[in-house]
């Protein structure tokens, strides 16, 4: 598909931020485990799960309020830029030697900046393309993000693995990877910052002082909540998303920590996740094309069913490096597709002039799902001392999400027949 300049620049941000996402899900948990000496495998999984939970909880609390403010014309780019710069500075700060708990604190704050910027980035989608092109553009963002992120990651990996032979200690090489990744993120963000213009938004009148706007935000948030409650399509989809994205986010955020706790070699873990990126590139594009043929909702259902199998595989069969490679490939086949189509499907069923506020609520459902998923993994692992049971605990949430999507599909078909 031929992109417009704005579509291309929007996709490029996915290329930039995905490098940090890949580093966070592969190298960072291993680095944290290395500096957190003396902790048991269960303690490491619990600490990492708690960090993910705190970051997700903060984002979920902030986004609806900030989203309502950002829906005023011209504000979206300001909020995006603020969170992007916060995440970038803290990404670079992780290169400073520090204790395990200090590092985890900086990591949590960096994650808040990164994921918050991505909420405003997602909300830009209705501004930069049309409904007809939304699935393809959203899928392309994830696809190019996966393949593009491998470039700085391979450089970092080569430095970490080959550094000792050149006199660069592994820990120092790992810290340098934060600087390399931060630079990559900045380079691929600049084109979007220069060219993005908010198309849909509420105009700010003379009466809209800062105090008036801030005071009205809470009323607006309440009004939007009532709108969602009365729109059955949006409501059922958001509840379904709440449950099924739990499994997706938890598998992504906990995979390396879980594999490390099982005693799988860190090199194998990182290389397997690198393969995930290469598998996810064509898979996400194919998903976007198939959505145009068989329906976006149907393709989301396929991905959720696949994730049920992935969770069962991880809980009952994942023991060796080979099995982790199998898991990584399975995740690559469905990860990008379900995320991209979830984003674009939501963009089509909401009022575009309130996209930021709606995406703020969308992010609440996604982030609280992440809170619940990582919290369940942490609690069950802590109580049983068995990380496998922790992973298994999120399977029921995927099942609930799948059932709600089936209900939504039936509602959609019934509405089409009635029309």
C-alpha positions, 0 to 999 in steps of 0.5 A, a space after each residue: 500500500 502506498 502511504 501518504 507522508 503523514 501515514 508514513 511518519 506515523 508508522 515510523 514512530 512505531 519503528 522508534 518506540 518498538 526498539 525500547 519495547 523490545 529491549 524492555 521485554 528481553 534484555 532489561 529483565 535479564 539485566 535486572 536479575 543480574 543486578 538483583 543478586 541473592 534473590 530467588 527465581 520466584 522473588 524475581 518474577 514477583 518483583 518484575 510483575 509488581 513493577 509492571 503492575 505499578 506502571 500500568 496502574 499509574 497510566 490507567 489513572 492518568 489517561 482519561 483525564 489527560 485524554 479529555 484535555 488533549 481532545 482540545 484542538 492542538 493539545 494532542 501533540 503537546 501531551 504526546 511530546 511531553 510523555 515521549 521526552 519523559 520516557 526518552 530521558 529516563 531511558 537514557 538514565 537507565 545507563 547510569 549504574 545504580 542499585 536494583 531497586 533504584 533501577 526498577 524505579 527508573 524503569 517504571 517511570 520510563 515505562 509510564 512515559 513510553 506507554 503514555 506517549 503510545 496512548 496519544 499516538 494511538 489516538 492520532 490514528 483517526 487524524 492521519 488516515 481514513 476508516 477504509 485504510 485504518 486496519 492496513 495503516 495500523 497493521 503496518 505500524 506494528 509490522 514495521 515496528 517489529 522489523 525496524 526494532 531489530 536494527 538497534 537491538 542487533 547492535 546492542 546484542 552484538 555489543 553485549 555478547 561481543 563486548 568482553 572480547 573487545 574489553 567492554 564488560 557485559 554490564 557496561 555494554 548492557 548500559 550502553 544499549 539504553 543510549 543506543 535505543 534512546 537515540 533510535 527512538 528519538 530519530 524515528 520520532 522527529 518526522 511525526 513531531 514535525 508533520 502531525 496536525 490534529 484533524 479532529 478536536 474541540 475548539 477552545 473558546 474565550 470562556 475556556 480558561 485553564 481553570 474552566 477546562 480543568 473543571 469541565 474535564 471531570 464532567 466531560 469524563 463522566 459524560 463520556 462514561 455515560 455515552 460508552 454505557 449506552 453504546 452497546 457495541 463500544 461497551 461490549 468491545 471494551 469489556 472484551 478487550 479488557 479481558 483478552 488483552 490481559 493475556 497478550 500483555 502479560 505474555 509479552 511483559 513476563 515472557 523473558 522473566 518467566 523463562 529466566 526463572 525456569 533456568 533457560 539460558 539468557 542468550 537463548 531467551 534474547 535470540 528467541 525474542 529476536 525471532 519473534 520480531 521477524 515472524 511478527 513483521 509479515 504476520 501483522 501485515 497479513 493480518 491487516 489484509 485478511 481483516 479486509 477480507 474476512 472481517 476485523 472482529 473475526 481475525 481478533 477472535 482467531 488471535 485470542 483463541 491462539 493466545 489461549 493455546 499459547 498460555 496453556 503451552 507456556 504453563 504445561 510444556 515450557 521447560 527448555 530453550 527449544 520450547 521457548 523458541 516455539 513459544 516465541 514463534 507462536 507469539 510472533 504469529 499473533 501478537 502484532 495482528 491482535 494489537 493492530 486490529 484492536 486499535 483500528 477496530 476501536 478507532 472505527 466505532 468511536 466519535 473521532 472528535 473525541 478520539 483522545 478521550 475514548 482512547 484514554 478509556 480504551 487505555 484504562 481497560 488495557 492497562 487495568 487488564 495488564 494490572 490484573 494479569 501481572 498481579 495474578 502472576 505475581 500473587 499465584 507465583 508468590 503463594 505457590 512458589 510455582 511460576 507455571 501456575 502463575 502463567 496458567 491463572 490468566 487463561 480464564 481471562 482469555 476465555 471470558 474475552 473470547 466469549 464476549 467477542 463472540 457475543 459482539 460478533 452476533 450483535 454486529 450481524 444482527 444489527 446489519 440484518 436489521 439495517 
